[in-house]
Amino acid sequence: MGDRASSGRTAVERRSERELVVTRTFNAPVRLVFDAWTKPELFKLWWAPKSSGVPLLSCEMDVRTGGGYRIAFGHDASDSMAFFGKYLEVSPPSRLVWTNDESDDAAVTTVTFEEEDGRTLLVLQELYPSKDALDEAFVGMEDAMPEQFEQLDELLITLGARV
């Protein structure tokens, strides 16, 4: 593993013209990390970057292969922005693959979870339909992902304390 994903640091990198990879090691067992990505009541506690000031309004997830999800951000329903898609693969607790159907340029996202000595290496990979689509997404993600993962880290500490 080396320095590539040392605990507490989020690495965001372009692997190719259309591929973005985000890695981070969380100091929590894989079961907890997987739950935080697949249980709506946990997911909504960390997914919205606090600095954006836009809260997560609703979160519906039918986490199974072929199931769908819908996440809405905003202060109320009239100004909300929705993200939605379907799960192409759900293999607890090691792998999730989903589509992002809110735009034609959206990526297919794969997240893998790998436990080692009670810690979890998480790798999120986004494959975009074109170089331009990734160029556009990369700008926002470079700031948002590390903040989201910080928030996930804090949540996992809380959850770990409860177990």
N, C-alpha and C positions, 0 to 999 in steps of 0.2 A: 504493500500500500504506500509506504513512504509519505512524503509531504503532500502528495496529490490531494488527499482529503483529510487533512489533520482535523481533529475535533474542533468544532467551533468556527470553522472557516468554510465559506461557500465558494466553490470555484465555478465560474460561468465561462464556458469556452465554446468557440466555434470549431467543430470537428471537420466540417466541409462546407461547401457553398450553401447547402440546404439543412445542415444539421447543427443543432445547439445541444450542448451537454452541460448539465449542472450536477456537481457532486458535493456531498457533505456527509460527514460521519456524525451521528447522533449518539449521545451517551445514554442509550436506552435500548432495551431488548426489542427485537424485530416485531414482536406481537403488538407492542404499544405503538410503535411507529406506523405499522400497517393500519391499526385501528384509527389513528389520527387522520389517515387519508381516506378512510372508508366509512366512518361513522359521522353522519351529518352534524350531530351535536358537538363533536370534537372538531371536525373540519372547520366549522364556522368560527371557532375560537382563534384560529391562527391564519386563515388563508388571506384575509383582506389586510394589505399593508397599512398599519396605523397611520403612517405619515401622509397617506393619500387623503385622509379625512373622510373617505367614503365607506360607510359601513356595509356589511353584508346583510342584505334584506332577507333573503331566503335561500335555502339550500335543500334540494331534493336529490337523493341519490338512491338508485336501485342497483347496488353494486353486485352484478353478476354478469357473466358473458351474455351480451345482447341487451342488457339493461340500459337505462338511460340516466342522465343527470341534468339538472338545471340549477344554476347558481345566479342569483340576481344581486347586484350592487346598487346602492342609491339611498337617498334619505326617505323617499316614499315611492310607491309604485309608479307614479306618473313620470318621475325622472330616472327610472331605474335602467340599468344596462345588464343584459342577461348573457350568460355563457352557457352553452348546452351541447350535448353530444351523446354518444353512446359508448359503452364499454365493449371493446373488441375481445379483451382477454382479462379474466380475473383469476389469478392463481394464488390464493392466500397461503402464507403471508409473504410471498416472494416477488410477485409481479402483477402490475396493472397496465393495461393499454387502453387508451380511449381516444375518441375523435373529438375535435373542437369544431362544431358545426355552425358557429355563429357567423363565419365568413368563408368565402371561397378560398381565401389564402391561408386558412388556418392549418396548424400542424396536427400530426398524429403524435400523441404523447405516450411514452413508455416510461414507467417508473419501476426500478428494481430495488429490492430490499435484501441486504445480505448481512447476517449477524456474525460477529466475530468477538469472542470474549465479552459478551453482554452488551456490545455496542453495535450499532447498525450503520452500514455504509449504504447510503441512498444515492442512486444514480437516476437522474431524470433526463430523458432524451426527447427532443422535439424534432420531428422530421417535417420540413416545410415543402410545399409544392414547387417553390421557386426560390432563387437567391434573393430576389427583391422582397418576397414575403418575409424571409428571415431578417433581412436588413432592417425592415420596419419593426419587427417584433423585438429584435435584439436590444434596441435602445431602451425600451421600457423594462425589459426583463433583467438587464444588468443591475439596475437599482432595486427592482421589486423583489427578485428572488432571494437575495441575501437577507432582506428585511423579513420576508415571509418565513424563511428558515430559522431566523433568530426567534421569531414568535413561536414557531413550532418547538424549538429547543426549550423555551420557557414553559410551554404547555407540558412537554414530556417530563420535565423536572417535577411539575405539580402532580402529574399522573403517577410518576414513579414513587413519589412520596406517599401516595394514597394506597399503593399496592401492599 
